[in-house]
Amino acid sequence: AHTIGTTACEFFSYRLFNFSATSNGADPSINPDFVSRLRTLCPSNGDGTRRVALDTDSVDSFDASFFHNLRKGRGILASDQMLWTDGCTRSIVESYLGVRGLPSLKFNVQFGKSMVKMSNIEVKTGTNGEIRKICSAINEV
């Protein structure tokens, strides 16, 4: 689903500055040319809430560009980039690369199945759950 969408700088900027003693302080799994681009979008003391596209090559298209970016070391989130760098999941990403930027049929079918599966998750109501204002944080009472 990260073929479309954005994330805030605060969720990945740690990968750009002082990550390690190598690669100019950036996460070595990020393409060095891409590090410069991301640092421009998210400077070290910049606005952490600034939004950056998860697929910087085709922001508003549901296509295979996201997977090609992973192959080129251009995953924004560390968890996304791990899909390529981890030997257990690389072959799955390769199978999703598709042809000429279009997702493979396998990806389209599996994505569709996962959306159906998620739609069958029962909604919690009343005191059995909460609708979060920010997905990553429990609502304050």
One Martini backbone bead per residue (centre of mass of N, CA, C, O) as a GRO file, in nm:
protein
  141
    1ALA     BB    1   0.050   0.066  -0.006
    2HIS     BB    2   0.320   0.255  -0.056
    3THR     BB    3   0.258   0.361  -0.352
    4ILE     BB    4   0.074   0.540  -0.165
    5GLY     BB    5   0.180   0.822   0.011
    6THR     BB    6   0.282   0.938   0.340
    7THR     BB    7   0.535   1.091   0.552
    8ALA     BB    8   0.705   1.192   0.821
    9CYS     BB    9   1.014   1.296   0.899
   10GLU     BB   10   1.018   1.180   1.199
   11PHE     BB   11   1.015   0.863   1.083
   12PHE     BB   12   1.327   0.897   0.911
   13SER     BB   13   1.562   1.107   0.987
   14TYR     BB   14   1.754   0.912   1.144
   15ARG     BB   15   1.875   0.803   0.860
   16LEU     BB   16   2.038   1.090   0.781
   17PHE     BB   17   2.155   1.131   1.084
   18ASN     BB   18   2.376   0.973   1.284
   19PHE     BB   19   2.360   0.659   1.221
   20SER     BB   20   2.671   0.648   1.128
   21ALA     BB   21   3.015   0.651   1.053
   22THR     BB   22   2.907   0.600   0.783
   23SER     BB   23   2.781   0.748   0.510
   24ASN     BB   24   2.765   1.041   0.629
   25GLY     BB   25   2.556   0.938   0.870
   26ALA     BB   26   2.397   0.736   0.706
   27ASP     BB   27   2.212   0.502   0.593
   28PRO     BB   28   2.355   0.254   0.393
   29SER     BB   29   2.073   0.169   0.244
   30ILE     BB   30   2.096   0.445   0.121
   31ASN     BB   31   2.119   0.624  -0.137
   32PRO     BB   32   2.337   0.882  -0.156
   33ASP     BB   33   2.169   1.067  -0.347
   34PHE     BB   34   1.905   1.045  -0.176
   35VAL     BB   35   1.998   1.173   0.083
   36SER     BB   36   2.016   1.461  -0.025
   37ARG     BB   37   1.716   1.488  -0.093
   38LEU     BB   38   1.608   1.431   0.196
   39ARG     BB   39   1.764   1.662   0.339
   40THR     BB   40   1.609   1.883   0.192
   41LEU     BB   41   1.322   1.797   0.298
   42CYS     BB   42   1.481   1.703   0.592
   43PRO     BB   43   1.617   1.875   0.800
   44SER     BB   44   1.761   1.843   1.106
   45ASN     BB   45   1.585   2.125   1.207
   46GLY     BB   46   1.315   2.066   1.102
   47ASP     BB   47   0.999   1.977   1.011
   48GLY     BB   48   0.864   1.676   1.126
   49THR     BB   49   0.567   1.712   0.972
   50ARG     BB   50   0.666   1.681   0.709
   51ARG     BB   51   0.575   1.560   0.395
   52VAL     BB   52   0.653   1.242   0.231
   53ALA     BB   53   0.681   1.043  -0.018
   54LEU     BB   54   0.705   0.696  -0.053
   55ASP     BB   55   0.680   0.757  -0.374
   56THR     BB   56   0.883   0.974  -0.552
   57ASP     BB   57   0.810   0.891  -0.866
   58SER     BB   58   0.475   0.815  -0.801
   59VAL     BB   59   0.267   0.954  -0.598
   60ASP     BB   60  -0.041   0.901  -0.762
   61SER     BB   61   0.046   0.592  -0.827
   62PHE     BB   62  -0.049   0.256  -0.897
   63ASP     BB   63   0.262   0.101  -0.889
   64ALA     BB   64   0.609  -0.023  -0.922
   65SER     BB   65   0.801   0.204  -0.821
   66PHE     BB   66   0.846   0.129  -0.526
   67PHE     BB   67   1.012  -0.133  -0.592
   68HIS     BB   68   1.235   0.009  -0.753
   69ASN     BB   69   1.330   0.186  -0.519
   70LEU     BB   70   1.429  -0.041  -0.337
   71ARG     BB   71   1.645  -0.146  -0.535
   72LYS     BB   72   1.785   0.165  -0.522
   73GLY     BB   73   1.774   0.274  -0.217
   74ARG     BB   74   1.456   0.435  -0.188
   75GLY     BB   75   1.358   0.393   0.100
   76ILE     BB   76   1.214   0.565   0.347
   77LEU     BB   77   1.154   0.331   0.519
   78ALA     BB   78   1.310   0.086   0.682
   79SER     BB   79   1.091  -0.135   0.644
   80ASP     BB   80   1.087  -0.111   0.338
   81GLN     BB   81   1.390  -0.163   0.271
   82MET     BB   82   1.394  -0.452   0.402
   83LEU     BB   83   1.247  -0.595   0.169
   84TRP     BB   84   1.525  -0.594   0.006
   85THR     BB   85   1.768  -0.663   0.216
   86ASP     BB   86   1.608  -0.910   0.282
   87GLY     BB   87   1.626  -1.240   0.183
   88CYS     BB   88   1.321  -1.325   0.256
   89THR     BB   89   1.184  -1.069   0.064
   90ARG     BB   90   1.310  -1.007  -0.214
   91SER     BB   91   1.154  -1.204  -0.404
   92ILE     BB   92   0.886  -1.059  -0.369
   93VAL     BB   93   0.965  -0.790  -0.487
   94GLU     BB   94   1.054  -0.901  -0.761
   95SER     BB   95   0.759  -1.012  -0.828
   96TYR     BB   96   0.643  -0.693  -0.825
   97LEU     BB   97   0.785  -0.518  -1.053
   98GLY     BB   98   0.726  -0.576  -1.332
   99VAL     BB   99   0.626  -0.383  -1.625
  100ARG     BB  100   0.676  -0.065  -1.706
  101GLY     BB  101   0.564   0.012  -1.394
  102LEU     BB  102   0.377  -0.219  -1.363
  103PRO     BB  103   0.224  -0.422  -1.186
  104SER     BB  104   0.195  -0.724  -1.111
  105LEU     BB  105  -0.038  -0.959  -1.103
  106LYS     BB  106   0.040  -1.068  -0.830
  107PHE     BB  107   0.009  -0.804  -0.677
  108ASN     BB  108  -0.284  -0.738  -0.744
  109VAL     BB  109  -0.404  -0.995  -0.619
  110GLN     BB  110  -0.280  -0.973  -0.331
  111PHE     BB  111  -0.390  -0.695  -0.265
  112GLY     BB  112  -0.688  -0.764  -0.292
  113LYS     BB  113  -0.693  -0.984  -0.071
  114SER     BB  114  -0.598  -0.798   0.163
  115MET     BB  115  -0.840  -0.603   0.149
  116VAL     BB  116  -1.056  -0.809   0.213
  117LYS     BB  117  -0.942  -0.902   0.481
  118MET     BB  118  -0.954  -0.619   0.619
  119SER     BB  119  -1.270  -0.582   0.578
  120ASN     BB  120  -1.323  -0.834   0.794
  121ILE     BB  121  -1.264  -0.663   1.021
  122GLU     BB  122  -1.382  -0.592   1.312
  123VAL     BB  123  -1.548  -0.343   1.459
  124LYS     BB  124  -1.494  -0.140   1.718
  125THR     BB  125  -1.703  -0.055   1.996
  126GLY     BB  126  -1.717   0.160   2.226
  127THR     BB  127  -1.525   0.004   2.485
  128ASN     BB  128  -1.362  -0.195   2.266
  129GLY     BB  129  -1.245   0.087   2.156
  130GLU     BB  130  -1.071   0.318   1.924
  131ILE     BB  131  -1.044   0.629   1.768
  132ARG     BB  132  -0.771   0.758   1.630
  133LYS     BB  133  -0.612   1.056   1.565
  134ILE     BB  134  -0.339   0.894   1.603
  135CYS     BB  135  -0.226   0.591   1.521
  136SER     BB  136   0.052   0.596   1.717
  137ALA     BB  137  -0.164   0.705   1.943
  138ILE     BB  138  -0.309   0.739   2.231
  139ASN     BB  139  -0.565   0.876   2.353
  140GLU     BB  140  -0.645   1.137   2.538
  141VAL     BB  141  -0.846   1.199   2.836
   0.00000   0.00000   0.00000
